[in-house]
Amino acid sequence: MIGELTYNQKGHVESPLSAYQPSQEVKDITVRVKNCYQDGDNLLNTPLREYNNRSIIQRMEEDQMAWLSWTPEPFQGEDDWRWNGVRPITRNKVISTAAHLTAQLIAPRVFAQNDSSEEDRAVANVMQDLIEYNIKNSNYDTAFLYGVISALVNPLSYFKVEYVQGFQEIWQDGQMKKVLDDVYSGFQSSLLAPDDMLFESLYQFNWQKQDWIIEKRGYLSMGQAEAKYGTHSNFEHVKPGKRVLIHDDGNFYDVEDINGDMVEEVVYKCRRKDVEISFVGGIYMGNENANYNPFIHRTNQNKPKYDTVKFGYEPIDSMRFVGYKSLVAKMANDQEAVDREWQMYFDASTLATYPPTITMGAGKIDRSVIAPGTNTELGENAKIQPLQISNPNIALQALREAERSVTESSQDPQLGGTQEGPQKTARESVLLQQNAETNLGLASKMIAKMVKEVGDLFVDNIIRYQTIGEVSEITGEMAYKTFLLDGKIKGGRNKTSYIKFTDRFAGKKMTKEEMEKEEYKLLDGLEDEKEVYEVNPYPFSRMHYLVQVDADKVGEKNEAFIRAFKLETYDRAITNPLVVNDPEAQLKITRDFLFEPLMKGEAAKYLPNLQKVADQLAPTEEQMEGQGGEGQDLPSRMMRSAAMDQLPANL
């Protein structure tokens, strides 16, 4: 979108005039987007007090170099003996922190807006299942892992969610056919670096309030560009290694691009005005009607919304500044101190091992004299005196102090798997873990906020793309998608959920009894391990969904601790007076707190059937006759109830 034209000595443009000369409407749009692009690029390169007079780009580059443990250029000349290595403390701390924050895959949770409404709760459960289905069948888990690392390293990070339908050509029955590409289709989660996104204001924290954003999608090969934009009427002007620039005279000119075999893709978005336009090599790829370029991502209220989520590690000010402080930036001064003391320690050790010398009557002795196997003749009265001018122990003490400061800025080494100092007691380890969770609490909340906003984007795309039907080529009727989600644990069993969208209830008003009748039809002949939802897509798509994420779930999942906690709860709950005489409560407690922590979805098969046990405990006919006929008219249901009361309290 921006670049430099070539001018002659008279100030006239020498760059060749482009064959691409669009309408005045497109020219006006291009000028507006070009100006926004230039403004956004200037913002990324503006020195900021929030980053110690470094720009966002400079902060990103320095932090990434520290994260990658880049070694500076070696010393030259007389200092070429000095050590220039760096300790990978920053990298190790980032990896250790990321391991704690990603110990569990954090996914968004959906709740009913009206929790007292059974219908709202059922709809929210269906949406939750759909989110889990799409997370399992997408690259969300990988994007989440790399997203956390990006937040720890970069001053700004972006998580993008989009629903894609990609196609590929395959040979089928001797003919080339176009089919859906499973790799490129469906939910796609991706991350954008700080320099991939331009925006309107540095001091607008709320991302959806940015007046415009520009997504720099990088460079495409001509094959990729043709696959995406080949049918557009302007694509004939797209040339590899070229971009077109508009001049003040209103004409477009061709200039050389540094990426000789590729073309740049840029997408301009203005949520407030519902405008989204793509440019390839500076060439307009929007709608033929230049005044109609609506947003692709929309809410269930059909309103435009940016499909990216801005996030970071730690806040900088009171929700004004757009960026964040990364863990790498937080450790920058400590890392520099460690590196300096580390280098001084090795330099002092070198000097102590091979001390410099002074000579008296022996002339100057160069380095070749110290080489193994050499022979140097000295005069009869010549003297050589070594200089003891360094003490490595002093540098070592300073190094340890610098490392202690690093620990205060991040986390204790033991949490990263490294034992330092004397062995800690169990209580000390527990307290250490609690302190670590407290220190990571703010970062956990920032990650939870990111996942919540990602969940909102998932909901939008599910409603927009997965609740719509297609006319069947065979029957001519509207066909909707069915989703299968297995591996969910409900009631101590591994459940398989079937979600079927259907319009057979569209326009019908059903009483509660009629709805229950339909539910019984779904349950008829259904196995215990399966559950079926039939959903009317229209009201489902008009519902409001509340997406939440529990920040406490961001962190390490200690299975042993959870198992011990549940067993302790079981021991106390099973003897509680409120539970002792309630067999059903005992059964649930046994399932959830005794068997489930170990069996993971297989707990139900180890539990007794309460009705079967009650039948066994009910008095036999002989026992009833032995009671002199008393109770012979007692209904069997009451006898079974009495038998249920006889069940042992420790069942």
Secondary structure by P-SEA (a helix, b strand, c coil): cbbbbbbccccccccccccccccaaaaaaaaaaaaaaaaaaaaaaccccccccccaaaaaaaaaaaaacccccccccccccccccccaaaaaaaaaaaaaaaccbbbbbbbbcccccaaaaaaaaaaaaaaaaaaaacaaaaaaaaaaaaaacccbbbbbbbbbbbbbbbbcccbbbbbbcccccccccccccccccccccccccccccccbbbbccccccaaaaaaacccccccccccccbbbbbccccbbbbbbbccccbbbbbbbbbcccbbbbbbcccccccccccccccccccccccccccccccccccccccccccccccccccaaaaaaaaaaaaaaaaaaaaaaacccccccccccccccccccbbbbbbcccbbbbbbccccaaaaaaaaaaaaaaaaaaccccccccccccccccaaaaaaaaaaaaaaaaaaaaaaaaaaaaaaaaaaaaaaacccbbbbbcccccbbbbbbbbccccccccbbbbbbbbbcccccccccaaaaaaaaaaaaccccccbbbbbbcaaaaaabbbbbbbcccccccccaaaaaaaaaaaaaaaaacccccccaaaaaaaaaccccccccccccccccccaaaaaaaacccaaaaaaaccccccccaaaaaaaaaaaccccc
